[in-house]
Amino acid sequence: MDSVDFLMLGGGLAVGAACGWGIYYLREKRRQERLQQDASSIIRDAERSARELKDKTEDELHKTKLDARQDLDKEVDSRRGELRKSERTLEKRESQLDRQEEKVQGKSRKLDEEKERVQVKEKKLEDTQKEVDDSLTKQRSRLLEIAELNPQEAKDIVLERFERECASDLAKFIKKNEEVKKEHAEEISQRILASTIQRCAVQYTCEAVTSAIDLPSDDMKGRIIGREGRNIRAIEKATGVDVIVDDTPGVIIISCFDAVRREIARKAMERLIQDGRIHPARVEDLVATTRKEIENDIKSAGRKTVKDLKLARVHPQLQYLVGRLKFRSSYGQNVLDHSIEVAYILAMIAAELKLDPVVARRCGIMHDMGKSLTHEVEGSHAIIGYEQAKRYDEKHLVCNAIGAHHEEMPYESPYAVLTQVADAISAGRPGARRDSIERYIERLEKLEKTATSFDGVQSAFALQAGRELRVMADADKMSDDEALVIASKIARKIEEELTYPGEIKVTLIRERRVTEVAH
């Protein structure tokens, strides 16, 4: 190959290389332009999506604000309605008080008039008595003149004759009474002392059905409620209580008539709040664990109480019922503490009367045992406790003391009377129990209003802290047969419309009084 060919080959190679590099450069430039176009398209799509998402979020936020405002308006309207209702109730109460004040003033005027009439009659009686005394004095003087005796001689003769006639009978009577008194002196003294103490005692009872739980923050309320309320429904279903979540800051309320279920729910809720994991499965696990702990706590409390009181051979079921009283309250007074206090008071009184203090402590600790079952078994707590004690072979004296401490069955021993006495002393001491006087008065007013709503009823009076309702009927508008029916209807209406602890005795009195004035 000569130099010309070599130069031509070299030039061809150079031209080819230059053409190849130019083609590669053009391809790379076009690829970069396509990439830039794709990137620009992606950026435009992203900006468009962001604008759409922003618009959608703003619309949802606006809708949420509107819904929240509507809910707030509804709640405000509801609160205003409740306030108006409360104002109407207060106005009604004020009008009732005004009417009662008018009645009291009318009765006061009648009493004044009656007092004046009684004073006139007393004056007439004094004048008549004076005339009778003068007449008797004249008659005695006349008799003494006829018998030719002075007053002292006449008295001596009458007394001497009376002594001779009664001496023998009086001696026999005194001897017989001395023998009877020696045989029954101790029994009679016990009854007299027990009856005297019973008349000096007072009784008072109540109940609490809610528990408050403090929250670390108001955000916790939403977590307790859960999505669409599933958490709060799970809590209520597992525990059998009502969970109240309102506008009160930092607090939720647990409401239930059964104190044991309420305590289980309270402890489980506190643990859920502390743990922070709130969902239905976690709720069920914690409630089951807490229920076992409460049951063990009840059994332990019953055993400890029986051991502290030094009582032997108490059936385990009775110990369990006593332990349940730890979660029962009456007007703020814990029923287990109250029962222990009654047991010690009753033992001291029994010792003073030379009775058995061990039997007395047994009666005292079990007297309110039925209260642990009043939410599960129908009837008064005294009768429920009597039936449970009898079922588990408790002594008859103890069973009777439990059933009779509210006079729902006859007393069969001094222990029954003294159990009622010790119960009243523990409940009536200052600071033992508390209740709202407004609620107490309202309950009594409802009782009286229920009775007076029937035709033929003149008036009604709630007695013994609302345990007895005394109804006065108009004899002209109601027969004896109708009185029986009305009394039954009043009792049924009280059962249907009112809420109250224990039992209420309805006594309907129908009598005709005739008054005439002699001038």
SULHUHU-V87604 format. One record per helix or strand of 3 or more residues. SS is the DSSP state (H for helix, E for strand). FROM is the first residue (numbers start at 0). LEN is the number of residues. If there is no record, write none. Layout:
ss = (SS & SS)
from = (FROM & FROM)
len = (LEN & LEN)
This chain:
ss = (H & H & E & H & H & E & E & H & H & H & H & H & H & H & H & H & H & E & H & E & H & E)
from = (2 & 150 & 209 & 218 & 226 & 241 & 250 & 258 & 279 & 315 & 334 & 356 & 368 & 380 & 395 & 413 & 436 & 456 & 463 & 467 & 479 & 504)
len = (145 & 49 & 5 & 7 & 13 & 3 & 5 & 17 & 29 & 12 & 18 & 10 & 5 & 11 & 9 & 15 & 16 & 7 & 3 & 6 & 18 & 6)
